[in-house]
């Protein structure tokens, strides 16, 4: 059986972007600190830091 992927989910809003991490499909995700946004645009350096910190291999993105 394949090893589960490290996933980060993003839920975009105009002022904040929700984020969560999961690597276990049978467990609840770990909610991360919301990311500030301006008109729905995040600070991309913050996104990059999350990706590197959690070693994300794939993403789930909610549609606003």
N, C-alpha and C positions, 0 to 999 in steps of 0.2 A: 504494500500500500504506500502511496506517495505521502511525503511529509506535507502537512498543511502549510499554506502560504501565510506570511505576515501581511495582514490587510490593514489599511487605514481607510476609514469611511469619512466622507465630508458631507455636511448638510449646509448648503450655501444659503446665506441670508444677506441682506443689504448692509447690515451693521456688524454682524458676527457670523462666523462660520463654525458650526459644530464639528467636532472631530472625535473619533473613537478608534481604538486599536483592538484587533483580535487575531489570534493565531490558532484558536481552537474553535472549530465549527459547532461544538456542543456546549460551549460556555458563553455567558454574556460578555459583550465587549467591555473594554475598559474605557470609560469616558475620559477624554482629554480636555484640557482647558480650552474654552472657545477662542478662536482666532479673530482678532479685530479685522474689520473690513471697511472699506470706503466705497460706497455704491456697489457692494458685492465683490469688490476686488481685494484679495488678501495681500498682505505683505509676503511676497514670494520667498523671501529669505526665511521667514518663519515656517513656511511649508517645507522648504528644503531641510531645515533643522529637524523637523518632525520625521521626515522620510529617513534621514540619516540616523537619528536617535533610535527609532523603532525598527530600522532595517526593513522598511516596507518593500514588498515585492509586487503588490497589486493594490488597486484602489477601488472603492465603491463611492460613487458620487450621486447624491440626491439631486433631483431636479427641483429648483425653487418654484 
